[in-house]
Amino acid sequence: MSLIRELHRQLTQKERSAVEITQAYLERIKTLEPKLHSFLTVTEATAIAQAQAIDQKIAAGEDIGLLEGIPIGLKDNLCTQGVRTTCASKVLENFVPPYESTVTQRLVEAGTIALGKTNLDEFAMGSSTENSAYQVTGNPWDPSRVPGGSSGGSAAAVAADECPVALGSDTGGSIRQPASLCGVVGLKPTYGLVSRYGLVAYASSLDQIGPLSRTVEDAAIVLQAIAGHDPKDSTSLNVEIPDYTQNLQPGLDCKGRTIGIIQETFGEGLDPVVDEAVKAAIAQYEALGATVKTLSLPRFRYGLPSYYIIAPSEASSNLARYDGVKYGARAEESSLVSMYTKTRAAGFGAEVKRRIMIGTYALSAGYYDAYYLKAQKVRTLIKQDFEAAFQEVDALVCPTSPTTAFTAGSKVDDPISMYLSDLMTIPVNLAGLPGISIPCGFDAAGLPIGLQLIGNVLQEQTLFEMAYAYEQATDWHTKTPSLG
């Protein structure tokens, strides 16, 4: 059952007040944070004040919207007016935005209650949330393991019931991969469906904001609130937003749907336990009435090398603004060049520096054609493979992550191994498509496994319906980590 709808019912039936619900989540955060480190900032006073305002509306007999009084976590690369936004970087340690991002503004208008800002890999660069300048987030199923990244703080917070829903950002899998590793639902929408205004940029042609939740319906409810055209974002799509929840009803099946298995995502490098769980999920779809066929997307595996040229190139440009001049940290030096150098050396972590260097090299004279331009051409070919596949199927299916959650520290000194964590998710961003990860099993250590469904452009409703049908036929989403 939708957690949002249940909390809404409790509020409207006056079984619990908004303040009581908010305080319960804040107490949960206080109890678990010493172990999990999901939040960088907790906005307790503001949250209680927002909850009190909702209670006053209810007491006055006014109707409240579905999201009014619902607590939420926000990834700390979403600008929040008057609330510290660090991107988990020392260079923005004391940055307090003077404006609100479009998505957080829409959530404010919908009446949600922001509990705080969640941890991430610095500037959203990473797959484990170990690159944060402040703390390493633990996986609620086993705190010695990573929650995935870069939206690991949001995924862990939802899995640990520190908040019912949270927002993350997805550049190469940063919502779906942590959703898989933490056993929750994570949606990366079509590029341009959700405004990026106020999202601190990593790679502008790839970044997209989306929800993490316990159920598919909750993700649909949040997307409904944040999607839509925004004149402040030049890449925002001006399209009509459907009611994503209208067909999410008991008894929903997949009759008449065709699902394509991406051949290239199985085989070498895939954990056998993940392979088995995903194939069992595909069999479940057949039982729900779907037609299943295997398809080849021959350029799918070229997504990883293409991404690690394109994304760092865009990052090297976007992060040039952190020079100590306008905002953020500043090293005190007598010369301008020395101030630039020392500010960036002290402010950025190792992974951010690595990607800036890769991107600067790929864009430099003499190498642009050989690297960046070629990567963009491969990106076009990957998009064409997807277009051909969607001539035959309604959705594509594959594992979200090739493995379950790995031990913290095990891949820190091996960047290539870490980058392989995003092998299954990156092509979706390169093509600008929507993708959703849903829980589909556990390994022998009790760690969650995720199934990824990929849709055609603006086919979020199709993904929600197919994910919901599977969710209703299984009980993986009902299992929770034992944290007390």
Buried (B, 14 or more C-beta within 10 A) or exposed (E): EBBBBEBBEBBBEEEBBBBEBBBEBBEBBEBBBEEBBBBBBBBBEBBBEBBEBBBEBBEEEEEBBBBBBBBBBBBBBBBBBEBBBBBBBBBBBEBBBEEBBBBBBBBBEBBBBBBBBBBBBBBBBBBBBBBBBBBBBBBBBBBEBBBBBBBBBBBBBBBBBBBBBBBBBBBBBBBBBBBBBBBBBBBBBBBBBBBBBBBBBBBBBBBBBBBBBBBBBBBBBBBBBBBBBBEEBEBBBEBEBBEBBEBBEEEBBBEEBEBBBBBBBBEEEBBEBBBEBBBBBBEBBEEBEBBBEEBBBEBBBBBBBBBBBBBBBBBBBBBEEBBBEEBBBBBEBEEEEEBBBBBBEEBBBEBBBBBBEBBBBBBEEEBEEEBBBBBBEBBEEBBEBBEEBBEEBBBBBBBBBBBBBBEBEBBBEEBEEBBBBBBBBBBBBBBBBBBBBBBBBBBEEEBBBBBBBBBBBBBBBBBBBBBBBBBBBBEBBEEEBEBE
